[in-house]
Amino acid sequence: MAPIAGVRIGTATAGYKPWTRSDVALVELAPGTTVAGVLTRSKCPSPEVDWCRAALARGQARALMVNAGNSNAFTGSAGRDASAAQVAAVAAIIGCTPHDVFVASTGVIGVPLPVTKATAGVAAAHAALGQASFADATAAIGTTDTFAKGATAAAIVGGVRVTIHGIVKGSGMIAPDMATMLGFIFTDAAVAAPLLQAMLSAATASSFNAITVDSDTSTSDTVLAFATGAAGNVPLVTVGSPGADAFAAALADVCAKLAKLVVRDGEGATKFITVEVAGAEDDRAAKVIALSIANSPLVKTAIAGGDANWGRVVMAVGKAGEAADRDKLDIRFGATTVAASGAVVADYDEAPVARHLGGDDIEIGIDLHLGPGRATVWTCDLTHGYISINADYRS
């Protein structure tokens, strides 16, 4: 991804864990940058989440600071003081008010952010501003990620070409309840903060809130979008502004690509699973049912083993708590319908299903035949690898 006008990146090693890799990323944003965000609904959020939630009300941003290796969540006054000290250090070195600084941390819960390392990391990353790429930043913010995750799109806004870049980290503790990981989106478009917020919230509903790896919502989930305005387009203010629809589509595309990358890198995952539900009472019910299937350990382990066990899918539909009629239910794996009208299809041949389940991309389709509701959710299989990674996470 090429540089975005109005964005300068620096990465460095604060040493939050015994490693030599970069574990902090500082992004300096041009004056006039607007910001929007979607944050975790966890009732035990990190102080960084609390800070961002308050700062978003201003709609302005001059800097972003991200720490990897320590989530600073559930750390009491020590964690709050450390985060505040880091924010103050960024504001002083950038030359802005602390309320224009956004922060995020990811890693082990329950260990206060070491303030000396945190502030030293600010200075080191600032010294490197302009030397790091988006790929460098993506690598710096990762934890159990096995590959760097980024996506880009472009749109024509009022006759001006604008670019949107997104980076994300996330592999485990991934379940929709916003935002399911740390994600940062940057654009050179000029977009008013309220409109940017509305667009990001809408894009999130069909992307970051439509994925799950393990049904666990993090204390630190954060997605932030920054618009520098450096492209020179007439600012987008309302949904009726020229090019607003094109920008919204490009933003949604970037968010969807990033969300799918998170699932593909799910801890221990070997298969990417698309769950499509149709015929529910409404879209909300369809999503509840889709998530019930996607979060079921029994469904996910069956897929890991290549087992076309549609009985587990029936179980997941039934436990979702939404309207369902067993005698109307259809189930398919890939393009093959395995059950229709509440029973296995006549002359069912498992061979094509087995071939489908032997691949890397799996589709599970449900039709309840009750109404117009539809939803799509993405997840992954559940393997021994997930257990190994998380059993040893703090070791």
C-alpha positions as CSV (number, residue, x, y, z in Angstrom):
1,M,0.0,0.0,0.0
2,A,1.4,3.3,-1.1
3,P,1.6,6.2,1.4
4,I,-1.5,8.2,2.2
5,A,-1.1,12.0,2.1
6,G,-1.4,13.4,5.6
7,V,-0.3,10.2,7.3
8,R,3.3,9.5,8.7
9,I,4.1,6.2,10.4
10,G,6.9,5.3,12.7
11,T,7.5,1.9,14.4
12,A,9.8,0.9,17.2
13,T,10.5,-1.6,20.0
14,A,9.3,-0.8,23.4
15,G,10.0,-4.3,24.7
16,Y,6.7,-5.2,26.2
17,K,7.8,-8.8,25.9
18,P,11.2,-10.4,25.6
19,W,11.5,-9.9,21.8
20,T,13.4,-7.7,19.4
21,R,10.5,-7.0,17.0
22,S,8.7,-3.7,16.7
23,D,5.8,-3.6,19.1
24,V,4.7,0.0,19.0
25,A,3.3,2.1,16.1
26,L,2.9,5.8,16.0
27,V,0.9,7.5,13.3
28,E,1.0,11.3,12.9
29,L,-2.1,12.8,11.2
30,A,-2.3,16.1,9.4
31,P,-4.2,19.0,11.0
32,G,-7.8,18.8,10.2
33,T,-8.0,15.0,10.2
34,T,-11.5,13.7,11.1
35,V,-12.0,10.5,13.0
36,A,-14.7,7.9,13.6
37,G,-14.7,4.7,15.7
38,V,-16.5,1.6,16.8
39,L,-15.4,0.1,20.1
40,T,-16.0,-3.0,22.2
41,R,-19.2,-3.4,24.2
42,S,-17.3,-5.4,26.8
43,K,-18.2,-4.2,30.3
44,C,-14.6,-4.6,31.3
45,P,-12.9,-2.4,28.7
46,S,-9.3,-1.2,28.8
47,P,-8.5,2.4,29.7
48,E,-7.5,3.0,26.1
49,V,-11.0,2.1,25.0
50,D,-12.5,4.5,27.5
51,W,-10.1,7.2,26.3
52,C,-11.0,6.7,22.7
53,R,-14.7,6.6,23.4
54,A,-14.5,10.1,25.1
55,A,-12.2,11.5,22.4
56,L,-14.4,10.5,19.5
57,A,-17.0,13.0,20.6
58,R,-14.7,15.8,19.3
59,G,-14.3,14.1,15.8
60,Q,-10.7,15.3,15.4
61,A,-7.4,13.4,15.4
62,R,-3.7,14.3,15.2
63,A,-2.1,11.0,16.3
64,L,-2.6,7.3,16.9
65,M,-0.5,5.2,19.2
66,V,-0.7,1.4,19.3
67,N,1.0,-1.0,21.7
68,A,1.3,-4.8,21.1
69,G,2.1,-7.4,23.7
70,N,0.2,-5.8,26.6
71,S,-3.5,-5.0,26.5
72,N,-3.4,-2.9,29.7
73,A,-6.9,-4.1,30.5
74,F,-8.0,-5.0,34.0
75,T,-5.1,-3.0,35.4
76,G,-6.8,-0.5,37.7
77,S,-5.4,2.9,38.4
78,A,-1.9,1.8,37.4
79,G,-3.0,1.0,33.9
80,R,-5.1,4.2,33.6
81,D,-2.1,6.3,34.8
82,A,0.2,4.6,32.3
83,S,-2.1,5.1,29.4
84,A,-2.6,8.7,30.3
85,A,1.2,9.2,30.5
86,Q,1.6,7.8,27.1
87,V,-1.2,10.0,25.6
88,A,0.5,13.0,27.2
89,A,3.8,12.0,25.8
90,V,2.4,11.7,22.3
91,A,0.5,15.0,22.5
92,A,3.7,16.8,23.7
93,I,5.9,15.4,20.9
94,I,3.3,15.9,18.2
95,G,2.2,19.3,19.5
96,C,-1.5,18.8,19.9
97,T,-4.1,18.5,22.7
98,P,-4.2,15.1,24.4
99,H,-7.9,14.8,23.2
100,D,-6.6,14.5,19.6
101,V,-4.5,11.5,20.5
102,F,-6.0,8.0,20.0
103,V,-4.5,4.9,21.6
104,A,-5.0,1.1,21.5
105,S,-3.2,-1.8,23.2
106,T,-3.4,-5.5,22.6
107,G,-1.9,-8.5,24.4
108,V,-2.1,-10.1,27.8
109,I,-4.9,-8.9,30.1
110,G,-4.2,-8.0,33.7
111,V,-0.6,-6.6,33.4
112,P,-0.3,-2.8,33.7
113,L,1.4,-1.1,30.8
114,P,4.9,-0.4,31.9
115,V,5.0,3.4,31.8
116,T,8.7,3.8,31.3
117,K,8.7,1.5,28.2
118,A,5.4,3.0,27.0
119,T,6.8,6.6,27.0
120,A,10.2,5.5,25.6
121,G,8.3,3.7,22.8
122,V,6.6,7.0,21.9
123,A,10.0,8.8,21.6
124,A,11.5,5.9,19.5
125,A,8.6,5.7,17.2
126,H,8.5,9.5,16.8
127,A,12.1,9.4,15.8
128,A,11.2,6.9,13.1
129,L,8.2,8.9,11.7
130,G,8.1,8.7,7.9
131,Q,10.4,5.6,7.8
132,A,7.7,3.0,8.2
133,S,5.1,1.6,5.8
134,F,1.6,0.4,6.4
135,A,3.0,-3.1,6.2
136,D,5.5,-2.2,8.9
137,A,2.7,-0.9,11.1
138,T,0.6,-4.0,10.6
139,A,3.5,-6.2,11.7
140,A,4.2,-4.0,14.7
141,I,0.6,-4.2,16.1
142,G,0.2,-8.0,15.7
143,T,0.3,-10.6,18.5
144,T,-0.7,-14.2,17.7
145,D,-1.2,-13.2,14.0
146,T,0.7,-15.4,11.5
147,F,0.6,-12.8,8.7
148,A,0.2,-9.1,8.2
149,K,-3.3,-8.0,7.2
150,G,-4.1,-5.0,5.0
151,A,-6.6,-4.0,2.3
152,T,-7.1,-1.0,0.0
153,A,-9.7,0.5,-2.2
154,A,-10.2,3.7,-4.2
155,A,-13.2,5.8,-5.1
156,I,-14.0,8.9,-7.2
157,V,-15.5,11.6,-5.0
158,G,-16.6,14.7,-6.8
159,G,-14.3,14.0,-9.6
160,V,-11.3,13.4,-7.3
161,R,-9.7,10.0,-6.8
162,V,-9.4,9.1,-3.1
163,T,-7.7,6.2,-1.5
164,I,-8.6,4.1,1.5
165,H,-6.1,1.8,3.3
166,G,-6.9,-0.5,6.2
167,I,-4.7,-2.5,8.5
168,V,-5.9,-5.0,11.2
169,K,-4.6,-7.4,13.8
170,G,-6.6,-10.2,15.2
171,S,-6.5,-14.0,15.3
172,G,-8.1,-15.1,18.6
173,M,-10.6,-13.7,21.1
174,I,-12.7,-12.8,18.0
175,A,-16.4,-12.5,18.1
176,P,-18.8,-9.8,17.0
177,D,-19.8,-7.3,19.6
178,M,-17.7,-4.6,18.1
179,A,-15.1,-4.5,16.9
180,T,-13.5,-8.0,17.3
181,M,-9.9,-6.8,17.0
182,L,-7.8,-3.7,16.4
183,G,-8.3,-2.1,13.0
184,F,-7.2,1.2,11.6
185,I,-8.4,2.8,8.4
186,F,-6.8,5.8,6.7
187,T,-8.1,7.8,3.8
188,D,-7.0,11.0,2.1
189,A,-10.6,11.9,1.5
190,A,-12.2,14.9,3.2
191,V,-15.2,13.5,5.2
192,A,-17.1,15.2,8.0
193,A,-16.8,13.3,11.2
194,P,-20.6,12.5,11.7
195,L,-20.8,11.1,8.2
196,L,-17.6,9.1,8.6
197,Q,-19.1,7.7,11.8
198,A,-22.3,6.7,10.1
199,M,-20.5,5.0,7.2
200,L,-18.1,3.2,9.5
201,S,-20.9,1.9,11.7
202,A,-22.8,0.6,8.7
203,A,-19.7,-1.0,7.2
204,T,-18.9,-2.7,10.6
205,A,-22.3,-4.4,10.7
206,S,-21.6,-6.4,7.6
207,S,-17.9,-7.0,8.2
208,F,-16.3,-6.9,11.7
209,N,-19.6,-7.7,13.3
210,A,-20.2,-10.6,11.0
211,I,-17.1,-12.7,11.9
212,T,-16.3,-15.0,14.8
213,V,-13.4,-17.3,15.6
214,D,-14.2,-18.4,19.1
215,S,-17.2,-16.4,20.4
216,D,-15.1,-14.3,22.8
217,T,-15.3,-10.5,22.7
218,S,-12.1,-8.7,23.7
219,T,-11.8,-6.0,26.3
220,S,-9.8,-3.9,23.8
221,D,-11.7,-4.2,20.5
222,T,-11.2,-1.0,18.5
223,V,-11.7,0.1,14.9
224,L,-10.8,3.7,14.1
225,A,-11.1,5.5,10.7
226,F,-9.1,8.7,10.0
227,A,-9.8,11.1,7.0
228,T,-7.0,13.5,6.4
229,G,-8.7,15.5,3.6
230,A,-5.4,15.8,1.7
231,A,-6.9,14.5,-1.6
232,G,-8.6,17.9,-2.0
233,N,-12.1,16.7,-2.7
234,V,-15.1,18.9,-1.7
235,P,-15.8,17.5,1.8
236,L,-18.4,14.8,2.1
237,V,-20.9,16.1,4.6
238,T,-24.1,14.2,4.0
239,V,-25.1,10.9,2.2
240,G,-26.3,13.1,-0.7
241,S,-22.8,14.6,-1.2
242,P,-21.4,13.8,-4.7
243,G,-19.4,10.7,-4.4
244,A,-20.6,9.8,-0.9
245,D,-22.1,6.5,-2.1
246,A,-18.9,5.5,-3.9
247,F,-16.8,6.3,-0.8
248,A,-19.2,4.3,1.5
249,A,-18.9,1.3,-0.9
250,A,-15.1,1.5,-0.9
251,L,-15.0,1.8,2.9
252,A,-17.3,-1.2,3.2
253,D,-15.1,-3.2,0.8
254,V,-12.0,-2.5,2.8
255,C,-13.7,-3.5,6.1
256,A,-15.0,-6.7,4.6
257,K,-11.6,-7.7,3.2
258,L,-10.0,-7.0,6.6
259,A,-12.7,-9.0,8.5
260,K,-12.2,-12.0,6.3
261,L,-8.4,-11.9,6.7
262,V,-8.9,-12.1,10.5
263,V,-11.0,-15.2,10.1
264,R,-8.5,-16.8,7.7
265,D,-5.8,-16.3,10.4
266,G,-8.0,-17.6,13.2
267,E,-5.9,-19.4,15.8
268,G,-5.2,-22.9,14.6
269,A,-7.6,-22.5,11.7
270,T,-7.3,-24.7,8.6
271,K,-10.7,-23.8,6.9
272,F,-12.5,-20.6,6.1
273,I,-16.3,-21.1,6.6
274,T,-19.1,-19.0,5.2
275,V,-22.5,-19.5,6.9
276,E,-25.4,-18.2,4.8
277,V,-28.9,-18.1,6.4
278,A,-32.0,-17.4,4.3
279,G,-35.8,-17.6,5.0
280,A,-35.6,-16.3,8.6
281,E,-38.3,-14.0,10.0
282,D,-36.1,-11.0,9.5
283,D,-32.4,-10.1,9.0
284,R,-31.8,-9.8,12.8
285,A,-33.1,-13.4,13.4
286,A,-31.0,-14.6,10.4
287,K,-27.8,-13.2,11.9
288,V,-28.6,-14.7,15.3
289,I,-29.0,-18.1,13.7
290,A,-25.9,-17.7,11.6
291,L,-23.8,-16.8,14.6
292,S,-25.3,-19.8,16.5
293,I,-24.0,-22.1,13.8
294,A,-20.7,-20.3,13.4
295,N,-19.9,-20.3,17.1
296,S,-20.9,-24.0,17.7
297,P,-17.8,-26.0,18.8
298,L,-19.6,-29.1,17.5
299,V,-20.1,-27.6,14.1
300,K,-16.6,-26.2,13.9
301,T,-14.9,-29.5,14.9
302,A,-17.0,-31.4,12.5
303,I,-15.8,-29.2,9.7
304,A,-12.2,-29.6,10.9
305,G,-12.6,-33.3,10.5
306,G,-14.4,-33.1,7.2
307,D,-17.6,-34.6,8.6
308,A,-20.8,-33.6,6.9
309,N,-22.7,-33.8,10.2
310,W,-25.8,-31.8,9.4
311,G,-27.3,-32.9,12.7
312,R,-25.0,-30.4,14.5
313,V,-26.2,-27.7,12.2
314,V,-29.8,-28.5,13.1
315,M,-28.8,-28.4,16.8
316,A,-27.3,-24.9,16.3
317,V,-30.4,-23.6,14.5
318,G,-32.7,-25.0,17.2
319,K,-30.7,-23.5,20.1
320,A,-30.6,-20.0,18.6
321,G,-33.9,-19.1,20.1
322,E,-35.3,-17.7,16.9
323,A,-38.4,-19.0,15.0
324,A,-37.7,-22.2,13.1
325,D,-39.8,-25.1,11.8
326,R,-37.9,-28.4,11.6
327,D,-40.3,-29.6,8.8
328,K,-39.4,-26.6,6.6
329,L,-35.6,-26.6,7.2
330,D,-33.2,-27.0,4.3
331,I,-29.4,-27.5,4.8
332,R,-26.6,-27.6,2.2
333,F,-22.8,-28.0,2.3
334,G,-21.3,-26.2,-0.7
335,A,-23.7,-26.7,-3.7
336,T,-25.1,-30.0,-2.4
337,T,-28.4,-30.0,-0.5
338,V,-28.2,-32.7,2.2
339,A,-31.5,-32.1,4.0
340,A,-34.8,-30.6,2.8
341,S,-38.1,-30.1,4.4
342,G,-36.8,-31.5,7.7
343,A,-35.3,-34.7,6.5
344,V,-32.3,-36.1,4.6
345,V,-32.8,-35.9,0.8
346,A,-33.6,-39.0,-1.1
347,D,-30.7,-40.9,-2.5
348,Y,-28.2,-38.6,-0.6
349,D,-24.7,-39.0,-2.0
350,E,-22.0,-37.9,0.5
351,A,-19.2,-38.0,-2.0
352,P,-19.5,-34.4,-3.4
353,V,-20.0,-33.1,0.2
354,A,-16.8,-34.9,1.3
355,R,-14.9,-33.3,-1.6
356,H,-16.2,-29.9,-0.6
357,L,-15.3,-30.3,3.0
358,G,-11.8,-31.5,2.0
359,G,-11.1,-28.0,0.6
360,D,-10.1,-24.8,2.4
361,D,-13.2,-22.7,1.7
362,I,-16.4,-24.2,3.2
363,E,-20.0,-23.1,2.7
364,I,-22.9,-24.0,5.0
365,G,-26.3,-22.9,3.7
366,I,-29.6,-22.8,5.7
367,D,-33.1,-21.9,4.4
368,L,-35.8,-21.8,7.1
369,H,-38.6,-20.9,4.6
370,L,-40.3,-18.6,7.1
371,G,-39.7,-15.1,5.9
372,P,-37.4,-12.6,4.0
373,G,-34.5,-12.5,6.6
374,R,-31.0,-13.2,5.3
375,A,-27.5,-13.0,6.9
376,T,-24.0,-14.1,6.1
377,V,-21.3,-14.8,8.8
378,W,-17.7,-15.9,8.4
379,T,-15.9,-18.2,10.8
380,C,-13.3,-20.9,10.8
381,D,-12.9,-24.5,12.0
382,L,-11.8,-25.4,15.5
383,T,-8.7,-27.6,15.8
384,H,-6.1,-28.8,18.3
385,G,-4.0,-25.8,17.2
386,Y,-6.4,-23.4,18.9
387,I,-6.0,-25.2,22.1
388,S,-2.2,-25.4,21.9
389,I,-1.9,-21.6,21.1
390,N,-4.2,-20.6,24.0
391,A,-3.0,-23.1,26.5
392,D,0.5,-21.7,26.1
393,Y,-0.4,-18.0,25.6
394,R,1.2,-16.7,28.8
395,S,4.0,-19.2,28.9
